[in-house]
Amino acid sequence: MTKRNKRKVVEDRWTKKLEDGKQVKDDYELKPPVVGLNESQKQFLKHLKTKTVVVFNAPAGVGKTFLTMCETTDWLKKGYYEKMVIARPNIVMGRTLGALKGDMAQKYEPLLMPMIEVIKQRYGKGFYDSSLHNGTVELAPLEYIRGRNFSYITVIDESQLTTPDEMYTILTRMADGGKLILLGDPTQKDQKGMDGISWLMDFVKRHSLEHIVGYTEATSDDIERGGLCKAVVKAKEKDRLSGFIG
């Protein structure tokens, strides 16, 4: 797409948003773009701009959620995309509180809170609430995407919890113009057997799909959250290497 055509597409999208009552208020000023603090983050941000499918496989504290939600929310603000769907496998850690009351968004919000919190931090609760209300942001249970076509931004957190079959289904839902972002943490995998991210990268390599799929893998050395997070993750890595179970 040429620069001129891209500008026209963006203008048409804003016109459609206005007609549909989905225009975001002008008083939400665009924030400065996020900047990578290490080579892994910089590579991921580059892939976000150049690849159709983007994978960031990294332990807690590397900045997967923060970078993704800042960048994609800015895209919505600029009119580059009409909509963003955020999802994750419906698998929770440890004990649960049981069935939650409310509509689909209210039931699903707790699972997606890390991503939602970044949106609120960047542009405020009012921006998030209005985006959810007018459909610019959608919270979608992963099991409900079969049969849909995604021509917009789709962000799937905890992608290491998907199966190969689920990952294949996700890929086949992407339509022209869409952007699929898969976030995963290889240290937090609960299911047995090959996970969706591992299957995807093997699939990409065997069929030479690197021009479509951008993969970034970070380690505990890339953690930017803070000293405690980095120390805990590295200590857990030592336990795994030594075979300690506890």
C-alpha positions in Angstrom: 0.0 0.0 0.0 1.4 3.4 -0.9 1.7 6.2 1.6 -1.1 8.1 -0.2 -3.4 5.1 -0.2 -2.7 4.4 3.5 -3.6 8.0 4.4 -6.9 7.6 2.5 -7.7 4.4 4.3 -7.1 6.0 7.7 -9.3 8.9 6.7 -12.1 6.6 5.6 -11.9 4.6 8.9 -12.3 7.8 10.9 -15.3 8.8 8.8 -16.9 5.4 9.4 -16.2 5.6 13.1 -17.9 9.0 13.2 -20.9 7.7 11.3 -21.2 4.7 13.6 -20.8 6.7 16.7 -17.4 5.2 17.5 -15.2 8.3 17.3 -12.8 8.5 20.2 -13.0 11.9 22.0 -10.4 14.4 20.9 -9.4 15.2 24.5 -7.5 11.9 24.8 -4.2 13.2 23.5 -1.8 10.7 21.8 1.0 9.6 24.2 4.7 9.5 23.1 5.5 6.2 21.4 7.0 3.5 23.6 10.7 2.8 23.1 12.5 -0.5 23.6 15.0 -0.6 26.5 16.9 -3.7 25.3 17.5 -5.6 22.1 14.7 -8.0 22.6 12.2 -5.2 23.1 13.5 -3.3 20.1 13.2 -6.4 17.9 9.6 -7.0 19.1 8.6 -3.4 18.3 10.2 -3.7 14.9 8.2 -6.9 14.2 5.0 -5.2 15.3 5.4 -2.7 12.5 6.6 -5.1 9.8 5.0 -8.6 10.3 1.5 -9.9 10.1 1.9 -12.4 12.9 4.1 -11.3 15.9 5.2 -13.6 18.7 6.9 -12.5 21.9 8.0 -15.4 24.0 9.5 -14.1 27.3 9.4 -14.6 31.1 7.5 -12.2 33.4 8.9 -8.7 33.6 10.3 -8.3 30.1 7.5 -6.0 29.1 5.4 -8.1 26.7 2.0 -6.7 27.8 3.1 -3.1 28.3 4.8 -2.7 24.9 2.0 -4.5 23.1 -0.9 -2.6 24.6 0.7 0.8 24.4 1.6 0.3 20.7 -1.8 -1.2 19.7 -3.8 1.3 21.6 -1.9 4.0 19.8 -2.8 2.4 16.5 -6.5 2.6 17.4 -6.1 6.3 18.3 -4.3 7.0 15.0 -7.0 5.2 13.0 -4.6 2.6 11.7 -7.1 -0.1 12.7 -10.8 0.0 13.4 -10.9 -2.5 16.3 -8.8 -4.6 18.7 -9.7 -8.0 20.2 -7.9 -9.1 23.2 -8.1 -12.7 24.4 -6.4 -15.5 26.3 -7.0 -19.2 26.9 -9.6 -19.8 29.6 -7.1 -21.3 32.0 -6.6 -19.9 35.5 -3.8 -20.4 38.0 -4.5 -22.4 41.1 -7.8 -22.2 42.9 -10.7 -20.2 41.4 -13.7 -18.3 42.8 -16.1 -20.2 40.6 -18.5 -18.7 38.1 -18.5 -15.0 37.9 -21.6 -12.8 37.6 -22.3 -10.3 34.8 -22.2 -10.2 31.0 -19.4 -11.7 28.8 -17.1 -8.7 29.3 -17.6 -8.6 33.1 -16.9 -12.4 33.3 -13.8 -12.2 31.1 -12.3 -8.9 32.4 -10.4 -10.5 35.4 -8.5 -12.9 33.0 -7.5 -10.0 30.8 -6.8 -7.4 33.5 -3.0 -7.1 32.9 -3.8 -5.9 29.3 -6.8 -3.8 30.4 -4.7 -2.0 33.0 -2.2 -0.8 30.5 -4.9 0.7 28.3 -6.3 2.5 31.4 -2.8 3.7 32.4 -2.1 5.0 29.0 -5.4 6.8 28.2 -7.6 6.6 31.3 -10.5 4.5 32.4 -12.9 6.7 30.4 -11.1 5.9 27.2 -11.2 2.1 28.0 -14.9 2.2 29.0 -16.0 4.1 25.8 -13.9 1.9 23.6 -15.5 -1.2 25.2 -18.9 0.3 24.9 -18.6 1.2 21.2 -16.9 -2.0 20.2 -13.5 -0.5 19.4 -12.1 -2.9 22.0 -13.6 -6.4 22.4 -12.9 -9.0 25.1 -13.2 -12.4 23.4 -13.0 -15.8 25.0 -10.5 -17.8 22.9 -12.9 -20.7 22.4 -15.4 -18.4 20.7 -13.2 -17.3 17.8 -13.9 -20.4 15.6 -15.8 -19.2 12.5 -14.8 -15.5 12.8 -12.7 -13.4 10.5 -10.2 -11.0 12.1 -9.3 -8.1 9.8 -8.1 -6.0 12.8 -5.7 -6.3 15.8 -6.0 -9.5 17.7 -3.8 -9.9 20.9 -3.7 -13.2 22.6 -2.0 -13.4 26.0 -0.6 -16.5 27.6 -0.4 -18.2 24.2 1.9 -20.9 25.6 -1.3 -22.4 27.1 -2.8 -23.1 23.6 -2.6 -26.4 21.9 -1.3 -26.9 18.4 -4.8 -27.4 17.1 -6.0 -24.2 18.8 -3.1 -22.3 17.4 -3.8 -23.5 13.9 -7.5 -22.4 14.3 -6.3 -19.0 15.4 -4.1 -18.5 12.4 -6.8 -19.5 10.0 -9.1 -16.8 11.4 -6.8 -14.0 10.3 -8.1 -12.1 7.2 -6.3 -9.5 5.0 -5.4 -6.4 6.9 -5.3 -8.1 10.3 -2.5 -8.2 12.8 -2.1 -11.2 15.2 0.1 -10.7 18.3 0.9 -13.7 20.4 2.4 -13.3 23.9 3.8 -16.2 25.8 5.8 -17.1 28.9 7.7 -20.4 28.5 8.2 -20.6 32.2 4.5 -20.8 32.9 3.2 -23.8 31.0 0.7 -26.1 32.7 -0.4 -28.5 30.0 1.6 -31.6 28.8 2.8 -32.0 25.3 3.7 -29.5 22.6 2.2 -26.0 23.2 0.9 -23.7 20.5 3.9 -21.4 20.3 6.4 -24.2 20.0 4.2 -25.8 17.2 3.9 -22.5 15.4 7.6 -21.8 15.3 8.3 -25.3 14.1 5.6 -24.9 11.5 7.1 -21.5 10.4 10.6 -23.0 10.0 9.4 -26.0 8.0 7.4 -24.0 5.6 9.7 -20.9 5.4 7.0 -18.4 6.7 9.5 -16.1 8.3 8.4 -13.2 6.0 4.9 -13.4 7.7 5.8 -14.4 11.3 8.2 -12.4 13.5 9.5 -14.2 16.5 11.2 -12.7 19.5 12.5 -14.8 22.4 13.8 -13.1 25.5 15.4 -14.4 28.7 15.6 -13.4 32.3 18.5 -11.2 31.4 16.0 -9.0 29.6 13.7 -8.4 32.6 13.0 -4.7 33.1 10.3 -4.8 35.8 12.7 -4.6 38.8 15.3 -6.4 40.9 12.9 -8.6 42.8 11.2 -10.0 39.7 14.5 -10.7 38.1 15.9 -12.4 41.2 12.9 -14.6 41.6 12.8 -15.7 38.0 16.5 -16.5 37.9 16.1 -18.4 41.2 13.3 -20.4 39.7 15.4 -21.2 36.6 18.1 -22.6 38.9 15.5 -24.8 40.5 14.5 -26.2 37.2 18.0 -26.8 36.0 18.9 -28.7 39.3 15.7 -30.8 39.1 14.3 -29.4 42.4 10.6 -30.0 42.8 8.7 -27.9 45.3 
